[in-house]
Amino acid sequence: PQAVRRALPPFCNEFIALIKETSIVGTIGVVDLTKVAASITARTYEPFAPYLIIALMYLAVVLILTYLLKLLERRLAKSDKR
């Protein structure tokens, strides 16, 4: 239990860094988001909107994961105080 408490924050940070550094959709096994954005850009000649949407999607995933991992860390900290 003590090892988990000590190892969890670095593990969570690495997990979030991994999400930031890889394509989320590519990890799931669907078409890569950046390829879809490039395809949309080629059809509409508007490069800003597709890439902005992708950036917001990545931001949303990272913020949600960060929040959930903070909740987990707080829960483990509460259980240690007992």
C-alpha positions in Angstrom: 0.0 0.0 0.0 2.8 2.5 0.8 4.5 1.7 -2.5 1.4 2.4 -4.4 0.9 5.7 -2.7 4.5 6.8 -3.5 4.4 5.4 -7.1 1.0 6.7 -8.1 1.9 10.4 -8.8 4.8 9.7 -11.1 2.8 7.0 -12.8 -0.1 9.4 -13.4 2.2 12.1 -14.7 3.8 9.6 -17.2 0.4 8.4 -18.2 -0.8 12.0 -19.0 2.5 12.7 -20.8 2.0 9.6 -22.9 -1.5 10.7 -23.8 -0.2 14.2 -24.8 2.6 12.7 -27.0 0.5 10.1 -28.9 -2.5 10.4 -31.0 -5.5 9.4 -28.9 -7.5 8.1 -31.8 -4.5 6.2 -33.1 -4.1 4.5 -29.8 -7.7 3.3 -29.9 -7.2 2.0 -33.4 -9.3 4.4 -35.5 -8.0 6.8 -38.2 -5.4 9.3 -37.0 -7.0 12.7 -36.1 -4.3 14.7 -37.9 -4.8 12.8 -41.1 -8.5 13.6 -40.9 -7.7 17.3 -40.3 -5.4 17.3 -43.3 -8.1 15.7 -45.5 -10.6 18.4 -44.3 -8.1 21.1 -44.9 -7.5 19.8 -48.5 -11.2 19.9 -49.2 -12.1 23.2 -47.6 -8.8 25.2 -47.8 -9.4 26.2 -44.2 -6.5 24.9 -42.0 -7.3 26.6 -38.7 -10.6 25.1 -37.7 -9.9 21.3 -38.0 -6.6 21.7 -36.1 -8.2 23.8 -33.5 -10.9 21.2 -32.9 -8.2 18.5 -32.6 -6.3 20.6 -30.1 -9.5 21.1 -28.0 -10.2 17.4 -28.1 -6.7 16.6 -26.8 -7.1 19.3 -24.1 -10.4 17.9 -23.0 -9.0 14.4 -22.7 -6.0 15.6 -20.8 -8.0 17.8 -18.4 -10.4 15.0 -17.7 -7.6 12.5 -17.0 -5.8 15.0 -14.8 -9.0 15.6 -12.7 -9.7 11.8 -12.3 -6.1 11.1 -11.3 -6.2 13.9 -8.7 -9.3 12.4 -7.3 -7.6 9.0 -7.0 -4.6 10.6 -5.3 -6.8 12.4 -2.8 -8.7 9.2 -2.1 -5.4 7.3 -1.4 -4.2 10.2 0.8 -7.4 10.0 2.8 -7.0 6.3 3.3 -3.5 6.8 4.6 -4.6 9.3 7.3 -6.9 6.7 8.9 
